[in-house]
Amino acid sequence: MSPAWLTVSEGPAPLILSMPHTGTELADIAPKLVSTWIGRKDADWWIERLYDFGRTLGATIVRTSLSRTVIDVNRDPSGVSLYPGQATTELCPTTTFDGEPLYKPGQGPNDAEIADRRARFYDPYHKALGDQIARLRAKHASVVLYDCHSIRSVVPRLFEGELPNFNIGTNSGKSCDAALETAVAGACAKSAYSHVVNGRFKGGYITRHYGRPAENVHAVQMELACRGYLKECNGPVNEKDWPVPYDAEFAAPMRAALSGVLNACLAFATQTRP
């Protein structure tokens, strides 16, 4: 039985949607934080609602309801940076994307606390992903693991200028077959939105660790700029204006584009090219 914070919705199709950063629950760390808002600030807001149509496609969904501030299940557990030389956050983040401290002075996690959070939260998430990959590989020749993400369109500490709408990451082509990368980029190109392949975001730990094309497990990370599905205001945000509410009508064009992307993934996995 899965813990309350972990949702595993099994589907029959050879497609898994991983949602590692949509959570906002702070477990037992809230009293240590500067504020509960800052502890939730960098969530991938409303991604679980944006992709809820995935169930109708038969996709499996693995999601944590815990905030990435508790522990970031998309980081290398060894602490090795995914982007050497560039600003990023840790396994148990101590700053926001904007560089603000998350914890009150002296309240940040020590090594023992990090190890405890890894055992309680990180390891079960990855066991769930591994179990679902194994389940689907027993039924299908190929499986696509699609890692769902979003980020504010402008975050100067992390990247220059405004991020493209679709940021496709395949670990520079190592985490999936070239045909899948081409299919996903092609689906994005058919939309009204901008896209880039292996730009600032090349895929996090989940994409890099589980993407094993030689074993017919193909992983893709999709980092969406928030403005594509939210009425986002560029620039610094505060507690009064972030997050903005989810607007289904505003998000509808992006959902349609993402439907094309996920169908391209399914077509690849079933060896019927889109």
NORDA-V765618 format. One record per helix or strand. SS is the DSSP state (H for helix, E for strand). FROM is the first residue (numbers start at 1). TO is the last residue. If there is no record, write none. Layout:
ss = [SS & SS]
from = [FROM & FROM]
to = [TO & TO]
This chain:
ss = [E & E & E & H & E & H & H & H & E & E & E & E & E & H & E & E & H & E & H & E & H & E & H & H]
from = [6 & 15 & 25 & 30 & 33 & 36 & 47 & 52 & 60 & 66 & 95 & 101 & 103 & 111 & 143 & 166 & 178 & 195 & 205 & 212 & 213 & 217 & 226 & 248]
to = [9 & 19 & 25 & 32 & 33 & 40 & 50 & 57 & 64 & 66 & 95 & 101 & 103 & 137 & 151 & 169 & 189 & 197 & 210 & 212 & 215 & 225 & 228 & 269]
